[in-house]
Amino acid sequence: MRRAPIIAILALSTLLAACGPGNKQGTGTIVGAVAGGATGAAIAGSNNRAGGIAIGAVVGGLIGNQIGQSLDEEDRRMALAAEYQALEYGQAGAPTPWDNPQTQHHGQIVPGKPYQQGSQYCRPYTHTIYVGGQPQTARGTACRQSDGSWQTVG
């Protein structure tokens, strides 16, 4: 069975749920996580689709929450790609920037020092997004799973 129709139905139902009354921040987080997972799969390609989906869902959840309420789709794509690069390849303390000249939104991800937790490779990170010149920062820790995906653990 192809997964694309299932993902499309899930995304559509989530978007429709966002139209109803309720907690917009929570709904934004869910919508962001679903959209981020789909975008992450597209960015990662067939080599590491699971990793792309996991990172995408994490970033999408952050961006769909308060941090990303003013970001457009290209901003989200750029932020997602930069976060994946920072976690996967970045040096500890070295920022991985992204910039969208069309919206003037930009940000950076600073990965922390990697460490071993059991059999997992983990990294703390800080993602700062600038919207209208105002910084909005989220911090977390992600661990690399045996299938190559990253999962937020805190």
PABA-582370 format. One record per residue (C-alpha): x, y, z; residue number from 1; chain. Coordinates in nm, 3 decimals. Layout:
// PABA-582370
{east=X; north=Y; up=Z; n=NUM; chain=A}
...
***
This chain:
// PABA-582370
{east=0.000; north=0.000; up=0.000; n=1; chain=A}
{east=0.128; north=0.345; up=-0.085; n=2; chain=A}
{east=0.180; north=0.573; up=0.212; n=3; chain=A}
{east=0.134; north=0.905; up=0.027; n=4; chain=A}
{east=-0.249; north=0.885; up=0.026; n=5; chain=A}
{east=-0.253; north=0.797; up=0.396; n=6; chain=A}
{east=-0.026; north=1.090; up=0.478; n=7; chain=A}
{east=-0.239; north=1.321; up=0.263; n=8; chain=A}
{east=-0.558; north=1.210; up=0.441; n=9; chain=A}
{east=-0.396; north=1.252; up=0.782; n=10; chain=A}
{east=-0.267; north=1.597; up=0.688; n=11; chain=A}
{east=-0.606; north=1.702; up=0.548; n=12; chain=A}
{east=-0.795; north=1.581; up=0.855; n=13; chain=A}
{east=-0.549; north=1.763; up=1.080; n=14; chain=A}
{east=-0.586; north=2.083; up=0.878; n=15; chain=A}
{east=-0.965; north=2.056; up=0.895; n=16; chain=A}
{east=-0.944; north=2.010; up=1.270; n=17; chain=A}
{east=-0.750; north=2.334; up=1.283; n=18; chain=A}
{east=-1.051; north=2.517; up=1.140; n=19; chain=A}
{east=-1.270; north=2.431; up=1.436; n=20; chain=A}
{east=-1.275; north=2.589; up=1.780; n=21; chain=A}
{east=-1.010; north=2.488; up=2.025; n=22; chain=A}
{east=-0.653; north=2.543; up=2.127; n=23; chain=A}
{east=-0.484; north=2.708; up=1.826; n=24; chain=A}
{east=-0.136; north=2.666; up=1.971; n=25; chain=A}
{east=-0.185; north=2.292; up=2.021; n=26; chain=A}
{east=-0.345; north=2.252; up=1.680; n=27; chain=A}
{east=-0.059; north=2.449; up=1.526; n=28; chain=A}
{east=0.186; north=2.209; up=1.686; n=29; chain=A}
{east=0.004; north=1.907; up=1.541; n=30; chain=A}
{east=-0.032; north=2.061; up=1.195; n=31; chain=A}
{east=0.332; north=2.167; up=1.205; n=32; chain=A}
{east=0.448; north=1.821; up=1.305; n=33; chain=A}
{east=0.253; north=1.653; up=1.024; n=34; chain=A}
{east=0.366; north=1.905; up=0.763; n=35; chain=A}
{east=0.721; north=1.892; up=0.895; n=36; chain=A}
{east=0.727; north=1.514; up=0.873; n=37; chain=A}
{east=0.616; north=1.524; up=0.510; n=38; chain=A}
{east=0.867; north=1.798; up=0.427; n=39; chain=A}
{east=1.142; north=1.611; up=0.609; n=40; chain=A}
{east=1.075; north=1.298; up=0.406; n=41; chain=A}
{east=1.101; north=1.499; up=0.086; n=42; chain=A}
{east=1.428; north=1.668; up=0.191; n=43; chain=A}
{east=1.592; north=1.347; up=0.312; n=44; chain=A}
{east=1.499; north=1.154; up=-0.002; n=45; chain=A}
{east=1.505; north=0.778; up=-0.019; n=46; chain=A}
{east=1.840; north=0.741; up=0.161; n=47; chain=A}
{east=1.716; north=0.846; up=0.506; n=48; chain=A}
{east=1.342; north=0.902; up=0.480; n=49; chain=A}
{east=1.277; north=0.791; up=0.841; n=50; chain=A}
{east=1.537; north=1.038; up=0.969; n=51; chain=A}
{east=1.388; north=1.315; up=0.760; n=52; chain=A}
{east=1.039; north=1.243; up=0.885; n=53; chain=A}
{east=1.152; north=1.239; up=1.250; n=54; chain=A}
{east=1.349; north=1.563; up=1.225; n=55; chain=A}
{east=1.070; north=1.718; up=1.020; n=56; chain=A}
{east=0.809; north=1.631; up=1.278; n=57; chain=A}
{east=1.022; north=1.778; up=1.558; n=58; chain=A}
{east=1.096; north=2.100; up=1.373; n=59; chain=A}
{east=0.742; north=2.119; up=1.240; n=60; chain=A}
{east=0.606; north=2.085; up=1.591; n=61; chain=A}
{east=0.827; north=2.368; up=1.712; n=62; chain=A}
{east=0.756; north=2.585; up=1.413; n=63; chain=A}
{east=0.383; north=2.507; up=1.422; n=64; chain=A}
{east=0.372; north=2.617; up=1.783; n=65; chain=A}
{east=0.449; north=2.972; up=1.889; n=66; chain=A}
{east=0.784; north=3.002; up=1.714; n=67; chain=A}
{east=0.646; north=2.957; up=1.367; n=68; chain=A}
{east=0.314; north=3.134; up=1.369; n=69; chain=A}
{east=0.450; north=3.401; up=1.130; n=70; chain=A}
{east=0.655; north=3.174; up=0.902; n=71; chain=A}
{east=0.559; north=3.076; up=0.549; n=72; chain=A}
{east=0.620; north=2.739; up=0.384; n=73; chain=A}
{east=0.962; north=2.837; up=0.245; n=74; chain=A}
{east=1.071; north=2.961; up=0.590; n=75; chain=A}
{east=0.966; north=2.625; up=0.736; n=76; chain=A}
{east=1.149; north=2.431; up=0.466; n=77; chain=A}
{east=1.468; north=2.632; up=0.523; n=78; chain=A}
{east=1.448; north=2.596; up=0.902; n=79; chain=A}
{east=1.388; north=2.223; up=0.871; n=80; chain=A}
{east=1.680; north=2.169; up=0.634; n=81; chain=A}
{east=1.914; north=2.372; up=0.857; n=82; chain=A}
{east=1.811; north=2.183; up=1.171; n=83; chain=A}
{east=1.869; north=1.848; up=1.003; n=84; chain=A}
{east=2.214; north=1.963; up=0.882; n=85; chain=A}
{east=2.306; north=2.093; up=1.227; n=86; chain=A}
{east=2.208; north=1.775; up=1.411; n=87; chain=A}
{east=2.351; north=1.538; up=1.154; n=88; chain=A}
{east=2.673; north=1.717; up=1.054; n=89; chain=A}
{east=2.723; north=2.034; up=1.263; n=90; chain=A}
{east=3.014; north=2.096; up=1.497; n=91; chain=A}
{east=2.924; north=2.163; up=1.860; n=92; chain=A}
{east=2.875; north=2.535; up=1.916; n=93; chain=A}
{east=2.891; north=2.622; up=1.545; n=94; chain=A}
{east=2.570; north=2.782; up=1.418; n=95; chain=A}
{east=2.399; north=2.651; up=1.106; n=96; chain=A}
{east=2.215; north=2.953; up=0.965; n=97; chain=A}
{east=1.919; north=2.985; up=0.733; n=98; chain=A}
{east=1.780; north=3.299; up=0.569; n=99; chain=A}
{east=1.478; north=3.373; up=0.352; n=100; chain=A}
{east=1.538; north=3.708; up=0.177; n=101; chain=A}
{east=1.178; north=3.712; up=0.050; n=102; chain=A}
{east=1.028; north=3.729; up=0.399; n=103; chain=A}
{east=1.336; north=3.860; up=0.583; n=104; chain=A}
{east=1.290; north=3.577; up=0.834; n=105; chain=A}
{east=1.605; north=3.396; up=0.935; n=106; chain=A}
{east=1.743; north=3.179; up=1.208; n=107; chain=A}
{east=2.014; north=2.951; up=1.326; n=108; chain=A}
{east=2.055; north=2.617; up=1.492; n=109; chain=A}
{east=2.344; north=2.561; up=1.731; n=110; chain=A}
{east=2.404; north=2.195; up=1.810; n=111; chain=A}
{east=2.565; north=2.106; up=2.139; n=112; chain=A}
{east=2.837; north=1.856; up=2.211; n=113; chain=A}
{east=2.732; north=1.505; up=2.112; n=114; chain=A}
{east=2.726; north=1.242; up=2.382; n=115; chain=A}
{east=2.647; north=0.874; up=2.417; n=116; chain=A}
{east=2.336; north=0.768; up=2.609; n=117; chain=A}
{east=2.326; north=0.391; up=2.613; n=118; chain=A}
{east=2.366; north=0.293; up=2.250; n=119; chain=A}
{east=2.236; north=0.626; up=2.119; n=120; chain=A}
{east=2.422; north=0.930; up=1.991; n=121; chain=A}
{east=2.248; north=1.241; up=2.132; n=122; chain=A}
{east=2.286; north=1.617; up=2.098; n=123; chain=A}
{east=2.133; north=1.916; up=2.267; n=124; chain=A}
{east=2.045; north=2.203; up=2.033; n=125; chain=A}
{east=1.916; north=2.558; up=2.032; n=126; chain=A}
{east=1.705; north=2.685; up=1.741; n=127; chain=A}
{east=1.656; north=3.062; up=1.723; n=128; chain=A}
{east=1.421; north=3.214; up=1.465; n=129; chain=A}
{east=1.402; north=3.587; up=1.398; n=130; chain=A}
{east=1.062; north=3.718; up=1.290; n=131; chain=A}
{east=1.030; north=4.094; up=1.255; n=132; chain=A}
{east=1.373; north=4.125; up=1.414; n=133; chain=A}
{east=1.253; north=3.955; up=1.732; n=134; chain=A}
{east=1.430; north=3.633; up=1.836; n=135; chain=A}
{east=1.225; north=3.331; up=1.939; n=136; chain=A}
{east=1.427; north=3.042; up=2.082; n=137; chain=A}
{east=1.355; north=2.675; up=2.142; n=138; chain=A}
{east=1.591; north=2.430; up=2.311; n=139; chain=A}
{east=1.584; north=2.054; up=2.302; n=140; chain=A}
{east=1.779; north=1.731; up=2.289; n=141; chain=A}
{east=1.758; north=1.481; up=2.006; n=142; chain=A}
{east=1.897; north=1.127; up=1.990; n=143; chain=A}
{east=1.983; north=0.938; up=1.674; n=144; chain=A}
{east=1.791; north=0.612; up=1.645; n=145; chain=A}
{east=1.930; north=0.286; up=1.507; n=146; chain=A}
{east=1.746; north=0.348; up=1.177; n=147; chain=A}
{east=1.922; north=0.683; up=1.132; n=148; chain=A}
{east=1.629; north=0.899; up=1.239; n=149; chain=A}
{east=1.648; north=1.162; up=1.514; n=150; chain=A}
{east=1.400; north=1.164; up=1.801; n=151; chain=A}
{east=1.350; north=1.449; up=2.045; n=152; chain=A}
{east=1.394; north=1.330; up=2.402; n=153; chain=A}
{east=1.369; north=1.656; up=2.588; n=154; chain=A}
***
